[in-house]
Amino acid sequence: MALSSLFPSEALGKKFGYVIDQFLTPLRVDVAHALSSKSGELTLSVDELLHTQKVNKWLPPTKCIVRRMLKDEFPTEFLSHLKENGTIVP
């Protein structure tokens, strides 16, 4: 599987903080606004379903970012069977 199939080109070579601030946070806000109305009820219109494409685009890199952050924070608990280079601990 090619790296370009997992990561949008605008994210390649960027730090996690940049990707989170520039792409993921605005997407989270857009989705939250699309799902809720001022009355507090959950709503969803056909126009807002376009967010699905954006979510699908950013889901793979988001998973990778989360795994890396969890591995950094909890190295003995999260994916403890993997070394830093991705090989399996014997």
Secondary structure, DSSP 8 states (H G I E B T S, - for coil): --HHHHS-GGGTT--HHHHIIIIIHHHHHHHHHHHB-TTS-B---TGGGGHHHHHHHHHHHHHHHHHHHHHHH-TTTSSTTB-TTS-B--
